[in-house]
């Protein structure tokens, strides 16, 4: 049985951001996920709920948050890069779980599961002024 990784979204889009300005990070996949299995001829539903999102910014910094972040203009999870570089960013999602047998009550599980997200490249670039003659 597998659980999904959360898709990391970065703003600005396009794989580039500016040095010394906030970069926005979030995921839009933050709803509980359920799987149904049959054990001893009984239907068992297992539900995993995201409880922690760990944003890895690729420069040695990371942030663990209960928030999945939000898209612009509601900047909730941001990071400001201090130097020009190419980094690999990712998002790990930690799930808590619960199960129920048939239509019974939900029972919490005593363990959590962390799913590591796939790395994606991000170029931190510098904006340089340019004189344009018209």
C-alpha positions in Angstrom: 0.0 0.0 0.0 1.5 3.4 -0.9 0.7 6.9 0.1 1.1 9.9 -2.1 3.9 12.4 -2.0 2.7 16.1 -2.0 3.4 18.0 -5.1 5.6 21.0 -4.3 4.6 24.3 -6.0 7.0 27.3 -6.1 6.2 30.9 -6.9 7.4 32.5 -9.0 6.9 29.7 -11.5 9.3 28.6 -14.2 12.2 27.2 -12.0 13.7 30.6 -11.3 13.5 33.0 -8.3 15.3 36.2 -7.3 18.0 36.4 -4.7 17.1 38.5 -1.5 13.3 38.4 -2.2 10.8 35.9 -0.7 10.1 32.8 -2.7 6.7 31.2 -2.0 6.3 27.4 -1.4 3.1 25.4 -1.1 1.2 22.3 -2.0 -2.4 22.0 -3.1 -2.6 18.4 -2.1 -3.5 18.4 1.6 -6.7 16.4 2.0 -6.8 13.1 3.9 -6.3 10.0 1.7 -8.1 6.7 2.3 -7.3 3.2 1.2 -9.6 0.2 1.5 -8.3 -3.3 2.0 -9.9 -6.6 2.9 -8.5 -8.5 6.0 -10.1 -11.8 7.1 -13.0 -11.1 4.8 -13.7 -7.7 6.5 -13.5 -4.3 4.9 -10.9 -2.1 6.6 -10.5 1.5 5.7 -7.2 3.2 6.5 -7.1 7.0 6.4 -3.9 9.1 6.4 -4.1 12.8 7.2 -1.2 15.1 6.5 0.0 16.6 9.8 3.4 18.1 9.0 4.9 19.5 5.8 8.7 19.8 5.8 9.9 22.2 3.1 13.6 21.7 2.1 14.8 24.9 0.4 18.0 23.4 -1.0 20.4 25.8 0.7 20.7 23.9 4.0 17.5 25.4 5.4 14.2 23.7 5.9 10.9 24.4 7.6 8.5 21.9 9.3 5.0 23.3 9.4 1.5 22.2 10.0 0.5 24.5 7.1 0.7 23.3 3.5 1.4 26.9 2.5 -0.8 28.9 0.2 -0.5 30.5 -3.3 0.1 34.1 -3.9 -1.0 36.6 -2.6 -1.4 34.7 0.8 2.3 34.0 1.4 2.4 31.5 4.2 5.6 29.6 3.7 8.4 31.6 2.2 12.2 31.5 2.0 14.6 34.2 1.1 17.8 33.1 -0.6 21.0 35.0 0.3 23.1 34.1 -2.7 22.9 33.2 -6.4 22.9 29.4 -6.8 21.2 26.4 -8.3 19.4 24.3 -5.6 17.2 21.3 -5.4 14.0 21.9 -3.4 11.5 19.3 -2.1 8.6 18.7 0.2 8.2 15.8 2.7 4.8 15.0 4.1 4.2 13.3 7.4 0.8 11.5 7.8 -1.0 10.4 10.9 -3.3 7.4 10.4 -6.5 5.9 11.7 -8.5 2.9 10.6 -12.0 1.4 10.9 -13.3 -2.0 10.4 -16.5 -2.1 8.4 -18.7 0.8 9.5 -17.1 0.9 13.0 -15.6 3.9 14.8 -12.3 5.3 13.7 -9.3 4.1 15.7 -6.1 6.2 15.7 -2.8 4.5 14.9 0.3 5.2 17.2 2.7 5.7 14.3 3.3 8.3 11.6 4.6 7.9 8.1 6.8 10.4 6.2 6.7 10.4 2.4 9.7 12.2 0.9 8.9 14.3 -2.1 10.7 14.4 -5.4 13.5 17.1 -5.7 13.0 19.8 -8.3 15.6 22.3 -9.5 15.4 26.0 -8.7 17.8 28.7 -10.0 18.3 31.6 -7.7 19.3 34.5 -10.0 20.1 38.2 -9.6 18.1 40.9 -11.3 20.4 43.4 -12.9 19.3 46.8 -14.1 19.7 47.5 -17.7 19.8 50.8 -19.5 17.6 50.8 -22.6 17.9 53.6 -25.2 14.8 54.3 -27.3 
